């Protein structure tokens, strides 16, 4: 088990899930393997947001204002496109934070879905419906597109 630096939420992260194994509070699955942190998933995301001059709460407030996403709000963590969405309320113990990586989803049951990251030989089961994952992924892409357009307007 590797320790996980509090400031390493980056483009390599696939998803972050609560974990209470061996003194950790979260399990971070990346393109390069599994890491553990003594920080909660929400705390790690907040620390990553602060590296880019905001807080988690600030990112949520901005997305809610700009895109009218009021529940399970997707967030842009950094301007270089690191974004994530929660599968449940961010304070729910079964919430999984899924980052903007290429994956496919597979139905297991009405309340359970498998995420499959083919290029990294990683899969995970999450306790939400396939519909919820599809909706959240769409909302994240809408958010990324919105901020890309805003950034483009200010760079011309």
Helices and strands as residue ranges (DSSP letters): E 13-18, E 26-30, E 33-37, H 41-51, H 56-67, E 75-76, E 83-86, E 96-99, E 104-109, E 112-117, G 118-120, E 122-126, H 130-154
